[in-house]
Amino acid sequence: MKKNAGNVPEHPMENLLRMDRIPHIWCSTCGIGTAVSCFIQALQNFDYPLDKIAVVSGIGCSGRIAGYIKLDSFHTTHGRAIPFATGLKLANPELKVIVFSGDGDLVSIGGNHLIHAARRNMDITVFCVNNFIYAMTGGQCAPTTPTDANSSTSPYGNFDHPFNIPLLVGSCGATYVARWTALHIRRLTRSMQEALEKPGFSFVEIIAPCSTLYARRNRLGTGLDLMKFYHDNSVIQHGAPLESLDIQFQKKIIVGKFIDKKRPTFLEAWDQYLGKKLGDKFISAEKGIRAA
């Protein structure tokens, strides 16, 4: 086993973690830590130069992920992780750009950026931790909070219908869409690797309800109780109709891979279009050089 300078056995994921920032800020039994471990394992399985990978996060509990990953990483403003990632990809097409953030950051304030990045088929990978609530700011109702669930701004239960995130991104044109829970460690890791390898806009939703605010307000027990719920109520259904993927309060959750298709990426479409327009004067955008 490899050891560090203090002759202490090195953790197998230590090379991709900023150990000077450990211990992390996440609550005990939070599913975000599990999601990060799956991500690091997927990166280790992914045959791509680490110096050409960038991780972007926004604001919120999941938005702190970029700060713990030992790669080029960016902690951006609330809701702006995807446009920031888009700028990185367009400036340097050789980069593998990954957005890792939460449902409030990506689907609420950043929702407009999410749908247009999927529509354009930007060649970025998005991992969205869905914890059903605004966990960092007091447990307010989010656009992903299931109907009837309790939050600090819906103390008698939420009446507002939540987003079906796979349906949202799939209908906008994403080339890869999957959903797993924090319990499905091996399947989530494999799905993350597939998303990283997929050209175009790839998206993985990770169900990990907040064990501190969401679970406590709704009397769902501990983090272990949440894991038991995933075990008993997750239904793996690859290719399920996107319209069937709504999440209801304490009901069955359909997980799996729902979309895996080919479609020209934004830069490929750019090349095809301008190549026809400019002919011999055109220089491919894939090379990071603007058209003449």
Secondary structure, 3 states (H helix, E strand, C coil): CCECCCCCECCCCHHHECHHHCCCCCCCCCHHHHHHHHHHHHHHHCCCCHHHEEEEECCCCHHHHHHHECCEEEECCCCCHHHHHHHHHHHCCCCEEEEEEEHHHHHHHCHHHHHHHHHHCCCEEEEEEECCCECCCCCECCCCCCCCCCECCECCCCCCCCCCHHHHHHHHCCCEEEEEECCCHHHHHHHHHHHHHCCCCEEEEEECCCCCCHHHHCCCCCHHHHHHHHHHHEEECCCCCHHHCCCCCCCCEEEEEEEECCCCCHHHHHHHHHHHHHHHHCCCHHHCCCCC
